[in-house]
Amino acid sequence: MEHGQHRPDGHLCLRLGDQPAGAGYPLRRDTGSGVYKSTDGGGSWEAANTGLTNFDIYALVIDPLTPQTLYVGTFGSGVFKSINGGGNWSQVNTYLTDTDIISLAINPQTPATLYAGTHGGGVFRSTNGGGDWGDANTGLTNKYVYALAVNPATPTTLYAGTYTGVFKSTNAGVNWSPVNNEPANTWINALVIDPLAPETLYAGTENGSVFKSTNGGGDWGTADTGLVADSVYALAIHPTLPTILYAGTETGVFKTTHGGDGWSAFGDGLTNLSVASLAINTETPTTLYAGTEAAAH
């Protein structure tokens, strides 16, 4: 997952970095501010940056089995790891030959396996908690990887969103194939997988559309009726009622309760805010966090 995560112990970690300028990335900010941590459900925040040498954070994932272990991806300095809930960070870049990280994903069953998507170098995989990395790009014809998603039931299956559509691997990134019959040559900013029916996934695009597949990317159709946006930057899906989804756009948050049909603007207080990050509290899914260009809400 990119952007932000809610930990099982109720702590929320969110990145509020800037965005890279190369290849037309949709958001640009002046400065990065690193990682912020809340221990009261977002009521208050404090910086959690000790050891970070680069505050331009674009992705954050949390070990689901050991939630004190976190990883962040930076633009220019690679991946950093914390084993004490963000108290300290150390760089974990051995054999990581592209350090412009813009997406991260973790194997929920074997969380020592994680993936890093880069801004031109494709996907890298570590099987030892970031101890070392190897490229995982065979068949990946576009190496600007803005989104990564792992199938929670079969975590050797994963998806990569690029600016020419979606790619799929069924062998933990060893080989990739395009799954783009409908969103071909479409810039993909966000990917989410239905946690109860993992063959169903959604892709948010730079042109303001959402696409849906119910067969693991074999076929896609639009799922954006009522969604009025120039760009979809982030998607979040309800953990137990996965027909409920949220989309972060340049004009705030939209919500659907019908699996992508019938979107409507959602959330007083977010009017005309560009929402680049979304995270749902998995224990209290009515609580949603939005990361904007200026703050978390």
C-alpha positions, 0 to 999 in steps of 0.5 A: 500500500502507498501513502498511509496505513493504520496499524492493528494497535490503533496507531496511524502512520502517514507520509506527507512528502512531496511528489517527484517531478519526472515523467509528469507525476500528477502531484508536486509539492515544494518540500517533503516533511517525512513521516508523522505518527499519531497514537490517538487515532489522528487527534494529534501528530508528531514527527517520527523521522530519527535516522531518516536522511530524506524526508521526501516520502512516497510510500509506507507499509507496515508488517501486519504480523509485527506492526512495530516494523515499518518501511518507507520509500523515499524519492532519491534515498531508497527504502528505510526500515524501522523496527520500533514503530518509527522511533528510529530508521535505517537505510536498507538499500543493498543491491537496490539500484534505483532509489527513487521509490514511489510505491511499496507493497508487503506480502501479508502472509510472509511479510519479510517479502516486500516489493518496491516500485520505482520511478523508472527502474521497475520493481525490486523485491526483497525476501529478507525484510529489506536485507537485500534487493533484486530486480523483478522486471521480466515482462514489465515493459513500463518501469514507472511503477506508481502503484503495487497491490498484493493478493491477500489470499494468494500473495504470489499474485501481485499487480503493478500500476504504471502510466501505460496500464496494469501489469500482473505477476503470478509468481512473486514478480519473477514474470509480468504480463500486461492486463490492459484490455480496457485501461490500455495505455492509461496512467494508473495512480492507485490499485486496491484489491477486494479483501473478501474476493481478491479476484476483484480489483480497482484501478484509479487513473490520472484521467479521473476514471476508476476501472474494475475487474472481477477476474484478476485483471482479465477484463476491465470495465469502467466503475466511475458513474458519478465520479467528477474528477480530473484525476484519481490519486488514491483508493481505499476499500472497506475491509469487511464491506468491500462494496464501499470504496473511497477515491481521493481526487484533486477536489476531495473524497468521493464514496461509493457503496455499490462497488464502483457504481454511483459515486458521490462527493463525501466529507464536509471539510475537504472541499476543494482539497487535493487528496493524495492519500487515504487510509481506513482504520481496519478495526473501526472502518467508519474512520477514514484518514485523508492525506492532502498537500498540506495536512492529514484530516 
